[in-house]
Amino acid sequence: MQTYETGILTKDCWKIPMASNRLVMNAVDETSRVTGSRGGGLLTYWLCEAGTKLATHPKLRQIILGLNKHIGAYYATDELLEDTSALEAVVSKLFAQEFGWRIDDSILNGTGAGMPLGILNGPGLVTRAAEALQPADTVVAENILGMWNLMPAANRNKAKWYINQDVEPQLMQMYIPAGLGGLPVYLPSGGFVSAPNGVLLGRPIQPIEQCAALGNVGDIVFADMSQYVLGEKSGGIQAASSIHVAFMTDQQVFRFVLRIDGQPLWNSGVLAADSVTTRSPYVALAAR
C-alpha cells in the first residue's frame, strides 16, 4: 500500500487487516517480571517426585480496535483536468503521502479519541528524567544511556531512535567526560568530513517531522514499533470521484477514505525481575 510506503513509523508496526469495524484481541496483562508475575501470573516451579502440582494461569486483558475514518477530498475544474491528463494520478500520490504522514503522526501523538492512540499518550510510555542542572533544549550522553537502560533487553534489537531533526546537532556534540576533556559519543572516526553513521548504541536513528520540538517530551523517542498494533480496513484507501457533486461549477470531486485504528500493545511499563527499574518498549526523554 502506497500510504505505508510513504510513512515511516507504519512500516515497523504490527499491521492487521480488518474485515469488520471492530477487532477484539486477548493479550497477557503483565506489569512485572518478578517471579510469580511474569506472563500475567503464570508460574513454573521445581517439584520433587510425587509432589502435588499447582495450576496457575495468566491474567488476560482485551485490546479493542475500532475503525476511525480519515478522509481527504479534492475539487478540480474540468479545464484543469483537460489540460493535465495525469492530474488524477498526481493527486492520488499526494493524498497517499499525506495519509502516510498523518498516520505516522497519530501513531506517535494520537489522542485515541476518533483516531489511533499514540505511544506518547499511551499508558505504556516510560520517561527518562533530565539530568540535574541540564541546560534547556539539550541532549546529553547521560540521557541516551538512561533511555537505553529503560528499553527491555528483549526489545532492543528492533528498537529505533526517532528524533526531531534539530536533535541531530545535539547528538554530534555529545561527549563522555574523560580527565580534563571528553570523548565524542556520536561523531564517526572521520569527524565532520564523514557522514554520521546513522546509529546510536547500534540502533538506527530516524529523523521524523512528527517528533516534538527540541527540549519537549517527544523530541527523541526510543521505541520498538513492532509493539504497536495497527488495524486497517481491508482494501486500504478507498478512492472515488464524481462529476455530479459540483456539476454546476464544472468541477470533478476526488474523494479518499481510509479507515484505521491503532494502539500500543503494552498498557503499562513492566517492573524488572530485580524490582528496581520499570521498563517499556516506548521510551521518551523528559522536557528540558
C-alpha positions, 0 to 999 in steps of 0.5 A: 500500500502506497500510504505505508510506503510513504510513512515511516513509523507504519512500516515497523508496526504490527499491521492487521487487516480488518474485515469488520469495524471492530477487532477484539484481541486477548493479550497477557496483562503483565506489569512485572517480571518478578517471579510469580508475575511474569506472563500475567501470573503464570508460574513454573516451579521445581517439584520433587517426585510425587509432589502435588502440582499447582495450576496457575494461569495468566491474567488476560486483558482485551485490546479493542480496535475500532475503525476511525475514518480519515478522509481527504477530498479534492475539487478540480475544474474540468479545464484543469483536468483537460489540460493535465491528463495525469492530474488524477494520478498526481493527486492520488500520490499526494493524498497517499503521502499525506495519509502516510504522514498523518498516520505516522503522526497519530501513531506517535501523538494520537489522542485515541479519541476518533483516531489511533492512540499514540505511544506518547499518550499511551499508558505504556510510555516510560520517561527518562528524567533530565539530568540535574542542572541540564541546560534547556533544549539539550541532549546529553550522553547521560540521557541516551544511556538512561533511555537505553537502560529503560528499553527491555533487553528483549526489545532492543534489537528492533528498537529505533531512535526517532528524533526531531531533526534539530536533535541531530546537532545535539547528538554530534556534540555529545561527549563522555567526560574523560580527565580534563576533556571528553570523548565524542559519543556520536561523531564517526572516526572521520569527524565532520568530513564523514557522514554520521553513521546513522546509529546510536548504541547500534540502533538506527536513528530516524529523523521524523517531522512528527517528533516534538520540538527540541527540549519537549517530551517527544523530541527523541523517542526510543521505541520498538514499533513492532509493539504497536498494533495497527488495524486497517480496513481491508482494501486500504484507501478507498478512492472515488470521484464524481462529476455530479457533486459540483456539476454546476461549477464544472468541477470533478470531486476526488474523494479518499477514505481510509479507515484505521485504528491503532494502539500500543500493545503494552498498557503499562511499563513492566517492573524488572525481575530485580524490582528496581527499574520499570521498563517499556518498549516506548521510551521518551526523554523528559522536557528540558 
